[in-house]
């Protein structure tokens, strides 16, 4: 009986993680976790807002914000998976209070590492 309990304790986190996680992507320095039924995690932090948009039959665009991130800055993210292709990328913008400052934007290609 103790062996079964030990086995369940060891396997339960693995089972629950695989049931919730759909895809893990690496986009340059950003690790993006697309979780079914939950908000996206970026570098281990859940986004504060998220809007999903389907693009055709197989494409997806997710607009997200992380306010504030663990470094104290506010970020806007746009994940795009083009329809009928394997092209994925993440656009990142540092959100600033002063509108006169030029925007800081980066675009990073993504590759699927799990899921």
GUMI-556801 format. One record per residue: residue in one letter; residue number from 0; y, x, z of N, C-alpha, C, O in turn. Coordinates in Angstrom, 2 decimals, decimal comma. Each point is the difference from the previous one (the first is absolute). Example, Ala and Ser with C-alpha at 12.3 -4.5 7.8 and 13.67 -1.06 7.14 Angstrom:
% GUMI-556801
{pt "A"; 0; {-5,69; 13,19; 7,80}; {1,19; -0,89; 0,00}; {1,20; 0,90; 0,00}; {-0,02; 1,04; 0,66}}
{pt "S"; 1; {1,07; -1,39; -1,38}; {1,19; 0,82; 0,06}; {1,09; -0,77; 0,73}; {1,11; 0,51; 0,17}}
This chain:
% GUMI-556801
{pt "X"; 0; {-1,19; 0,82; 0,00}; {1,19; -0,82; 0,00}; {1,26; 0,87; 0,00}; {0,98; -0,31; -0,69}}
{pt "X"; 1; {-1,01; 1,40; 1,47}; {1,17; 0,88; 0,06}; {0,25; 0,65; -1,35}; {1,14; 0,25; -0,38}}
{pt "X"; 2; {-2,23; 0,05; -0,35}; {0,15; 0,60; -1,32}; {0,72; -0,95; -0,95}; {0,85; 0,43; -0,77}}
{pt "X"; 3; {-1,20; -1,72; 0,81}; {0,64; -0,98; -0,87}; {1,48; -0,15; 0,34}; {0,84; -0,09; -0,90}}
{pt "X"; 4; {-0,53; 0,06; 2,17}; {1,40; -0,12; 0,41}; {0,78; 1,23; -0,44}; {1,12; -0,12; -0,50}}
{pt "X"; 5; {-1,70; 1,30; 0,68}; {0,67; 1,23; -0,44}; {0,20; 0,00; -1,50}; {1,06; 0,41; -0,49}}
{pt "X"; 6; {-2,07; -0,86; -0,25}; {0,11; -0,05; -1,45}; {1,09; -0,98; -0,44}; {0,78; 0,30; -0,91}}
{pt "X"; 7; {-0,71; -1,47; 1,55}; {1,05; -0,97; -0,33}; {1,39; 0,54; 0,33}; {0,95; -0,23; -0,76}}
{pt "X"; 8; {-0,82; 0,93; 1,86}; {1,30; 0,56; 0,37}; {0,44; 1,04; -1,02}; {1,19; 0,09; -0,33}}
{pt "X"; 9; {-2,13; 0,67; -0,18}; {0,32; 1,03; -1,00}; {0,32; -0,64; -1,35}; {0,94; 0,42; -0,67}}
{pt "X"; 10; {-1,72; -1,43; 0,25}; {0,15; -0,58; -1,33}; {1,09; -1,06; -0,09}; {0,53; -0,23; -1,09}}
{pt "X"; 11; {-0,18; -0,43; 2,18}; {0,97; -1,09; -0,07}; {1,34; 0,41; -0,59}; {0,52; -0,71; -0,86}}
{pt "X"; 12; {0,08; 1,83; 1,28}; {1,27; 0,38; -0,62}; {-0,13; 0,26; -1,50}; {0,91; -0,33; -0,77}}
{pt "X"; 13; {-2,02; 0,90; 0,33}; {-0,20; 0,25; -1,43}; {-0,12; -1,30; -0,77}; {0,56; -0,14; -1,09}}
{pt "X"; 14; {-1,29; -0,82; 1,65}; {-0,18; -1,28; -0,67}; {1,33; -0,76; -0,06}; {0,35; -0,54; -1,05}}
{pt "X"; 15; {0,37; 0,50; 2,16}; {1,26; -0,75; 0,01}; {1,03; 0,66; -0,91}; {0,79; -0,70; -0,62}}
{pt "X"; 16; {-0,77; 2,02; 0,53}; {0,95; 0,68; -0,89}; {-0,33; -0,31; -1,45}; {0,91; -0,29; -0,78}}
{pt "X"; 17; {-2,18; 0,35; 0,41}; {-0,34; -0,25; -1,39}; {0,20; -1,46; -0,39}; {0,25; -0,30; -1,16}}
{pt "X"; 18; {-0,34; -0,61; 2,12}; {0,20; -1,42; -0,31}; {1,47; -0,31; -0,23}; {0,32; -0,89; -0,78}}
{pt "X"; 19; {0,58; 1,60; 1,44}; {1,43; -0,28; -0,12}; {0,68; 0,81; -1,09}; {0,95; -0,48; -0,62}}
{pt "X"; 20; {-1,40; 1,69; 0,39}; {0,71; 0,88; -0,92}; {-0,49; -0,19; -1,41}; {-1,20; 0,04; -0,26}}
{pt "X"; 21; {2,13; -0,24; -0,66}; {-0,37; -0,17; -1,40}; {0,11; 1,32; -0,75}; {-0,95; 0,43; -0,65}}
{pt "X"; 22; {2,12; 0,20; 0,75}; {0,22; 1,23; -0,75}; {0,88; 0,95; 0,80}; {0,90; -0,42; 0,72}}
{pt "X"; 23; {-1,19; 1,69; -0,85}; {0,87; 1,04; 0,55}; {0,45; 0,86; -1,17}; {-0,81; 0,50; -0,77}}
{pt "X"; 24; {2,14; -0,35; 0,66}; {0,59; 0,74; -1,11}; {0,79; 1,18; 0,54}; {0,58; -0,07; 1,08}}
{pt "X"; 25; {-0,56; 1,15; -1,84}; {0,85; 1,14; 0,32}; {1,05; 0,11; -1,08}; {-0,31; 0,20; -1,17}}
{pt "X"; 26; {1,57; -0,34; 1,57}; {1,13; 0,07; -0,92}; {0,88; 1,15; 0,46}; {0,93; -0,19; 0,79}}
{pt "X"; 27; {-1,22; 1,39; -1,26}; {0,68; 1,22; 0,43}; {-0,15; 0,12; 1,51}; {-1,13; 0,12; 0,48}}
{pt "X"; 28; {2,21; -0,15; 0,28}; {-0,08; 0,15; 1,46}; {-0,19; -1,31; 0,74}; {0,04; -0,01; 1,23}}
{pt "X"; 29; {-0,25; -1,08; -1,94}; {-0,14; -1,31; 0,62}; {-1,44; -0,48; -0,12}; {-0,59; 0,01; -1,08}}
{pt "X"; 30; {0,03; -0,43; 2,22}; {-1,34; -0,60; 0,03}; {0,20; -1,50; 0,14}; {0,55; -0,47; 0,99}}
{pt "X"; 31; {-1,00; -0,28; -1,99}; {0,21; -1,44; -0,05}; {-1,34; -0,69; 0,19}; {-0,95; 0,26; -0,73}}
{pt "X"; 32; {0,88; -1,15; 1,73}; {-1,22; -0,76; 0,26}; {0,27; -1,46; -0,32}; {0,80; -0,66; 0,67}}
{pt "X"; 33; {-1,47; 0,16; -1,70}; {0,10; -1,41; -0,39}; {-1,08; -0,76; 0,76}; {-1,18; 0,17; -0,28}}
{pt "X"; 34; {1,58; -0,99; 1,23}; {-0,93; -0,68; 0,90}; {-0,04; -1,48; -0,33}; {1,04; -0,66; -0,04}}
{pt "X"; 35; {-2,23; 0,14; -0,20}; {-0,16; -1,41; -0,34}; {0,38; -0,85; 1,21}; {-0,48; 0,23; 1,11}}
{pt "X"; 36; {1,35; -1,22; -1,33}; {0,38; -0,92; 1,05}; {0,98; 0,57; 1,02}; {0,21; -0,60; 1,06}}
{pt "X"; 37; {0,40; 1,73; -1,37}; {0,94; 0,61; 0,93}; {1,09; 0,70; -0,79}; {-0,04; 0,06; -1,22}}
{pt "X"; 38; {1,01; 0,47; 1,94}; {1,05; 0,77; -0,65}; {-0,50; 1,39; -0,35}; {-0,98; 0,48; 0,57}}
{pt "X"; 39; {1,65; 0,15; -1,50}; {-0,34; 1,35; -0,46}; {0,37; 1,00; 1,09}; {0,98; -0,18; 0,72}}
{pt "X"; 40; {-1,77; 1,25; -0,62}; {0,33; 1,11; 0,89}; {0,41; 1,19; -0,86}; {-0,68; 0,35; -0,96}}
{pt "X"; 41; {1,80; 0,27; 1,32}; {0,45; 1,21; -0,69}; {0,09; 1,10; 1,04}; {0,74; -0,12; 0,98}}
{pt "X"; 42; {-1,49; 1,18; -1,21}; {-0,08; 1,12; 0,95}; {-0,30; -0,48; 1,42}; {0,57; 0,50; 0,97}}
{pt "X"; 43; {-1,46; -1,48; -0,86}; {-0,43; -0,49; 1,30}; {0,90; -1,03; 0,65}; {-0,29; -0,46; 1,10}}
{pt "X"; 44; {1,38; 0,06; -1,76}; {0,93; -0,99; 0,56}; {-0,03; -1,27; -0,85}; {0,07; 0,06; -1,23}}
{pt "X"; 45; {-0,18; -1,21; 1,90}; {0,07; -1,27; -0,72}; {1,42; -0,23; -0,49}; {0,96; 0,25; 0,74}}
{pt "X"; 46; {-0,81; -0,72; -1,98}; {1,33; -0,31; -0,52}; {0,55; -1,20; 0,74}; {-0,76; -0,82; 0,52}}
{pt "X"; 47; {2,09; 0,71; -0,47}; {0,63; -1,10; 0,73}; {0,18; -1,24; -0,86}; {0,09; -1,11; 0,52}}
{pt "X"; 48; {-0,03; 1,28; -1,85}; {0,05; -1,15; -0,90}; {-0,75; 0,34; -1,28}; {-0,11; 1,16; -0,39}}
{pt "X"; 49; {-0,42; -2,20; -0,24}; {-0,84; 0,22; -1,18}; {0,03; -1,23; -0,88}; {-0,07; -1,13; 0,48}}
{pt "X"; 50; {0,17; 1,36; -1,81}; {-0,07; -1,08; -0,98}; {-0,93; 0,44; -1,12}; {0,24; 1,02; -0,65}}
{pt "X"; 51; {-1,31; -1,78; 0,42}; {-0,98; 0,30; -1,03}; {0,28; -0,82; -1,25}; {0,30; -1,19; 0,09}}
{pt "X"; 52; {-0,41; 1,83; -1,26}; {0,18; -0,68; -1,27}; {-1,13; 0,42; -0,94}; {-0,22; 1,19; -0,22}}
{pt "X"; 53; {-0,50; -2,16; -0,33}; {-1,05; 0,32; -0,97}; {0,63; 0,26; -1,36}; {0,93; -0,69; -0,42}}
{pt "X"; 54; {-1,44; 1,71; -0,26}; {0,44; 0,33; -1,35}; {-1,17; -0,22; -0,94}; {-0,89; 0,84; -0,09}}
{pt "X"; 55; {0,88; -1,95; -0,60}; {-1,12; -0,32; -0,89}; {-1,26; -0,30; 0,79}; {0,06; -0,52; 1,12}}
{pt "X"; 56; {-1,21; 0,87; -1,72}; {-1,28; -0,27; 0,65}; {-0,41; 1,07; 0,99}; {-0,67; -0,29; 0,99}}
{pt "X"; 57; {1,06; 1,55; -1,24}; {-0,50; 1,08; 0,83}; {1,09; 0,90; 0,57}; {-0,32; 1,02; 0,61}}
{pt "X"; 58; {1,57; -1,38; -0,79}; {1,08; 0,84; 0,51}; {0,57; -0,53; 1,31}; {-0,21; -1,16; 0,36}}
{pt "X"; 59; {0,94; 2,02; 0,32}; {0,55; -0,36; 1,30}; {1,28; 0,78; 0,25}; {0,09; 1,19; -0,30}}
{pt "X"; 60; {0,90; -1,86; 0,87}; {1,21; 0,67; 0,47}; {0,24; -0,45; 1,43}; {-0,02; -1,20; 0,29}}
{pt "X"; 61; {0,24; 2,17; 0,61}; {0,27; -0,31; 1,40}; {1,33; 0,63; 0,37}; {0,16; 1,22; -0,07}}
{pt "X"; 62; {0,80; -2,06; 0,46}; {1,29; 0,47; 0,51}; {-0,08; 0,01; 1,52}; {-0,36; -1,01; 0,62}}
{pt "X"; 63; {0,69; 2,15; -0,01}; {-0,15; 0,16; 1,44}; {1,22; 0,69; 0,60}; {0,76; 0,66; -0,71}}
{pt "X"; 64; {-0,60; -0,82; 2,01}; {1,04; 0,73; 0,73}; {-0,61; 0,48; 1,31}; {-0,86; -0,66; 0,59}}
{pt "X"; 65; {1,31; 1,80; -0,15}; {-0,41; 0,58; 1,28}; {1,27; 0,33; 0,76}; {0,66; 1,00; -0,28}}
{pt "X"; 66; {-0,32; -1,86; 1,25}; {1,28; 0,13; 0,70}; {-0,20; -0,15; 1,50}; {-0,38; -1,08; 0,45}}
{pt "X"; 67; {0,61; 2,07; 0,33}; {0,12; 1,40; -0,37}; {-1,37; 0,66; -0,02}; {-0,94; -0,47; 0,65}}
{pt "X"; 68; {0,83; 1,55; -1,38}; {-1,23; 0,79; -0,02}; {-0,03; 0,89; 1,24}; {0,97; 0,05; 0,76}}
{pt "X"; 69; {-2,06; 0,65; -0,56}; {-0,13; 0,85; 1,18}; {1,03; 1,13; 0,02}; {0,29; 0,54; 1,07}}
{pt "X"; 70; {0,28; -0,18; -2,23}; {1,03; 1,04; -0,03}; {1,40; -0,56; 0,21}; {0,97; 0,75; -0,02}}
{pt "X"; 71; {-0,85; -2,07; 0,24}; {1,29; -0,62; 0,27}; {0,73; -0,52; -1,22}; {1,01; -0,69; 0,13}}
{pt "X"; 72; {-1,49; 1,00; -1,33}; {0,64; -0,45; -1,24}; {-0,60; -1,33; -0,46}; {-1,11; -0,36; 0,40}}
{pt "X"; 73; {1,84; -0,34; -1,25}; {-0,47; -1,23; -0,62}; {-0,39; 0,30; -1,44}; {0,73; 0,70; -0,71}}
{pt "X"; 74; {-1,88; -1,23; 0,27}; {-0,49; 0,27; -1,35}; {-0,36; -1,30; -0,71}; {-0,45; -0,96; 0,63}}
{pt "X"; 75; {0,66; 0,94; -1,93}; {-0,47; -1,07; -0,85}; {-1,07; 0,57; -0,93}; {0,17; 1,09; -0,54}}
{pt "X"; 76; {-1,26; -1,82; 0,37}; {-1,12; 0,45; -0,82}; {-0,31; -1,04; -1,07}; {0,16; -1,20; 0,23}}
{pt "X"; 77; {-0,60; 1,66; -1,37}; {-0,49; -0,88; -1,06}; {-1,28; 0,64; -0,54}; {0,05; 1,05; -0,64}}
{pt "X"; 78; {-1,19; -1,70; 0,90}; {-1,27; 0,45; -0,55}; {-0,28; -0,81; -1,25}; {0,12; -1,22; 0,01}}
{pt "X"; 79; {-0,48; 1,91; -1,10}; {-0,28; -0,68; -1,27}; {-1,35; 0,47; -0,53}; {-0,25; 1,20; -0,15}}
{pt "X"; 80; {-0,61; -2,18; -0,14}; {-1,27; 0,25; -0,71}; {0,11; -0,75; -1,31}; {-0,05; -1,23; -0,03}}
{pt "X"; 81; {0,20; 1,96; -1,06}; {0,22; -0,64; -1,30}; {-1,23; -0,79; -0,43}; {-1,14; 0,41; 0,25}}
{pt "X"; 82; {1,36; -1,56; -0,90}; {-1,13; -0,83; -0,43}; {-0,86; 0,72; -1,04}; {0,51; 0,73; -0,86}}
{pt "X"; 83; {-1,80; -0,97; 0,95}; {-0,99; 0,52; -0,97}; {0,05; 1,51; -0,14}; {-0,24; 0,53; -1,09}}
{pt "X"; 84; {0,56; 0,18; 2,17}; {-0,02; 1,47; -0,04}; {-0,26; 0,53; 1,40}; {-0,02; -0,76; 0,97}}
{pt "X"; 85; {-0,18; 2,03; -0,87}; {-0,19; 0,67; 1,28}; {1,28; 0,70; 0,44}; {-0,04; 0,81; 0,93}}
{pt "X"; 86; {1,17; -1,10; -1,56}; {1,26; 0,64; 0,35}; {0,57; -0,68; 1,24}; {0,22; -1,21; 0,02}}
{pt "X"; 87; {0,02; 2,02; 1,02}; {0,58; -0,48; 1,25}; {1,09; 0,97; 0,41}; {-0,14; 1,21; -0,18}}
{pt "X"; 88; {1,23; -1,73; 0,73}; {1,03; 0,88; 0,52}; {0,75; -0,67; 1,14}; {-0,04; -1,22; 0,16}}
{pt "X"; 89; {0,73; 2,04; 0,63}; {0,76; -0,46; 1,15}; {1,43; 0,49; -0,14}; {0,25; 1,20; -0,09}}
{pt "X"; 90; {0,69; -2,15; 0,07}; {1,42; 0,33; 0,01}; {0,48; -0,09; 1,44}; {-0,31; -0,96; 0,70}}
{pt "X"; 91; {1,08; 1,96; -0,26}; {0,48; 0,06; 1,37}; {1,51; 0,19; -0,03}; {0,51; 0,85; -0,74}}
{pt "X"; 92; {0,22; -1,62; 1,55}; {1,44; 0,16; 0,11}; {0,39; 0,07; 1,46}; {-0,42; -0,82; 0,82}}
{pt "X"; 93; {1,24; 1,82; -0,50}; {0,59; 0,09; 1,33}; {1,13; -1,01; 0,06}; {0,96; 0,09; -0,76}}
{pt "X"; 94; {-1,06; -1,06; 1,68}; {1,02; -1,05; 0,12}; {1,11; 0,51; 0,91}; {-0,25; 0,40; 1,14}}
{pt "X"; 95; {1,48; -0,42; -1,66}; {1,15; 0,52; 0,73}; {1,03; -1,10; 0,23}; {0,12; -0,93; -0,80}}
{pt "X"; 96; {0,60; 1,05; 1,90}; {0,99; -1,01; 0,35}; {1,25; 0,09; -0,88}; {0,62; -1,02; -0,28}}
{pt "X"; 97; {-0,26; 2,20; -0,15}; {1,20; 0,20; -0,80}; {-0,34; -0,15; -1,48}; {-0,76; 0,79; -0,55}}
{pt "X"; 98; {1,32; -1,80; -0,10}; {-0,31; -0,27; -1,40}; {0,66; 0,99; -0,96}; {-0,34; 0,04; -1,18}}
{pt "X"; 99; {1,30; 0,77; 1,68}; {0,68; 0,97; -0,86}; {-0,83; 1,27; -0,22}; {0,28; 0,78; -0,91}}
{pt "X"; 100; {-1,29; -0,58; 1,75}; {-0,87; 1,19; -0,13}; {-0,99; -0,25; -1,13}; {-0,58; -1,08; -0,08}}
{pt "X"; 101; {0,36; 2,06; -0,80}; {-1,00; -0,18; -1,07}; {-1,39; -0,24; 0,59}; {-0,36; 0,62; 0,99}}
{pt "X"; 102; {-0,41; -1,52; -1,59}; {-1,34; -0,29; 0,53}; {-0,94; 1,19; -0,15}; {0,09; 0,78; -0,94}}
{pt "X"; 103; {-0,99; -0,67; 1,89}; {-1,05; 1,02; -0,05}; {-1,30; -0,72; -0,31}; {-0,52; -0,74; 0,84}}
{pt "X"; 104; {-0,01; 0,95; -2,05}; {-1,17; -0,72; -0,48}; {-1,02; 1,00; -0,52}; {0,36; 0,99; -0,64}}
{pt "X"; 105; {-1,63; -1,25; 0,92}; {-1,08; 0,82; -0,52}; {-1,09; -0,88; -0,56}; {-0,22; -1,11; 0,50}}
{pt "X"; 106; {-0,47; 1,58; -1,52}; {-1,13; -0,72; -0,58}; {-1,20; 0,93; -0,01}; {0,08; 1,13; -0,47}}
{pt "X"; 107; {-1,21; -1,62; 1,00}; {-1,17; 0,85; 0,17}; {-1,24; -0,67; -0,59}; {-0,27; -1,17; 0,28}}
{pt "X"; 108; {-0,50; 1,90; -1,10}; {-1,26; -0,57; -0,51}; {-1,01; -0,11; 1,14}; {-0,02; 0,83; 0,91}}
{pt "X"; 109; {-0,83; -1,85; -0,98}; {-0,98; -0,24; 1,03}; {-1,40; 0,17; -0,55}; {-0,27; -0,30; -1,17}}
{pt "X"; 110; {-0,61; 0,77; 2,01}; {-1,42; 0,04; -0,36}; {-0,80; -0,62; 1,12}; {0,30; 0,21; 1,18}}
{pt "X"; 111; {-1,33; -0,96; -1,54}; {-0,85; -0,68; 0,95}; {-0,92; 1,02; 0,63}; {-0,69; 0,74; -0,71}}
{pt "X"; 112; {0,67; -0,69; 2,06}; {-0,90; 0,94; 0,66}; {-1,10; -0,70; 0,77}; {-0,94; 0,64; 0,47}}
{pt "X"; 113; {1,04; -1,99; -0,33}; {-1,03; -0,76; 0,68}; {0,12; -1,46; -0,37}; {1,08; -0,49; -0,35}}
{pt "X"; 114; {-2,21; -0,22; 0,41}; {0,04; -1,44; -0,19}; {-0,44; -0,46; -1,29}; {0,00; -1,21; -0,26}}
